[in-house]
């Protein structure tokens, strides 16, 4: 959280030195010059980009992956239950919504909402 605040602070400080029109001119200038620079120095830029990618993957596996792996994942299984035959009776399956329904069917009181 503090890293995000620091980045936003730096961006705000840099933004104070440029007007919107000046920033627009800079963006247009870079749009037309960067493709030519890349064309002239393609091998150097690609090697630096590959180094950045490999270092970021290494940093992610060292710092980010242990935390991401702790996040519980939803089941992606598409298999059906073994007792599913197409015409399954409702009484064999219970969900949180139907747990209070009587075995012989709803009595009507289960669907009333209390506020």
C-alpha positions in Angstrom: 0.0 0.0 0.0 2.8 2.4 0.8 4.5 1.6 -2.5 1.4 2.6 -4.4 1.2 5.9 -2.4 4.9 6.5 -3.1 4.4 6.0 -6.9 1.4 8.2 -7.0 3.3 10.9 -5.1 6.2 10.8 -7.5 3.8 10.9 -10.5 2.0 13.9 -9.0 5.3 15.7 -8.4 6.4 15.1 -12.0 3.0 16.1 -13.2 3.4 19.5 -11.6 6.2 20.3 -13.9 4.3 19.6 -17.2 1.2 21.1 -18.6 -1.4 19.0 -20.3 -0.4 20.4 -23.7 3.3 19.7 -23.0 2.5 16.2 -22.0 0.5 15.8 -25.2 3.3 17.0 -27.4 5.7 14.6 -25.6 3.4 11.6 -26.2 3.0 12.4 -29.9 6.7 12.9 -30.2 7.4 9.5 -28.6 4.8 7.8 -30.7 6.6 8.8 -33.8 10.2 8.4 -32.6 10.2 5.2 -30.6 9.4 2.8 -33.5 12.3 4.2 -35.4 14.7 3.9 -32.4 13.5 0.3 -31.9 14.1 -0.5 -35.6 17.6 0.9 -35.4 18.6 -0.8 -32.1 16.3 -3.9 -32.1 18.9 -6.4 -30.9 20.0 -4.3 -27.9 16.5 -3.5 -26.9 15.4 -7.1 -27.2 18.3 -8.3 -25.0 17.6 -5.8 -22.3 13.9 -6.7 -22.5 14.7 -10.4 -22.1 16.9 -9.6 -19.1 14.1 -7.6 -17.5 11.6 -10.4 -18.1 13.9 -13.1 -16.6 14.6 -10.9 -13.6 10.9 -10.1 -13.0 10.0 -13.8 -13.3 12.8 -14.6 -10.8 11.6 -11.9 -8.4 8.0 -13.1 -8.8 8.9 -16.7 -8.0 10.9 -15.6 -5.0 8.5 -13.0 -3.5 5.1 -13.2 -5.2 4.5 -16.9 -5.8 4.5 -18.0 -2.2 1.7 -15.6 -1.4 -0.3 -16.3 -4.5 -0.2 -20.0 -3.9 -1.8 -19.5 -0.5 -5.0 -18.1 -2.2 -7.6 -20.8 -2.2 -8.7 -21.8 -5.7 -12.3 -22.6 -6.8 -12.9 -26.1 -8.1 -12.8 -26.3 -11.9 -14.1 -29.9 -11.9 -16.9 -30.4 -14.4 -17.5 -34.0 -13.5 -21.0 -35.0 -12.3 -21.7 -36.9 -9.1 -21.6 -40.6 -9.4 -25.3 -41.0 -8.4 -26.5 -38.5 -11.0 -28.6 -40.3 -13.5 -30.3 -37.5 -15.3 -33.6 -37.6 -13.3 -32.3 -37.1 -9.8 -34.6 -36.6 -6.9 -34.3 -33.2 -5.2 -34.3 -34.8 -1.7 -30.9 -36.4 -2.2 -29.1 -33.0 -2.6 -29.0 -30.4 0.1 -27.7 -26.9 -0.3 -27.5 -24.0 2.2 -30.8 -22.6 0.8 -32.7 -25.9 0.9 -31.4 -27.2 4.2 -34.4 -26.0 6.1 -36.9 -27.5 3.6 -38.9 -30.4 5.0 -38.3 -33.8 3.4 -41.8 -33.9 2.0 -41.5 -30.5 0.3 -41.6 -26.9 1.3 -44.4 -25.7 3.6 -44.2 -22.1 2.5 -42.5 -20.7 5.6 -39.0 -21.4 4.3 -39.3 -18.7 1.6 -40.4 -15.8 3.8 -37.7 -13.2 4.2 -37.2 -11.5 7.5 -35.7 -8.0 7.6 
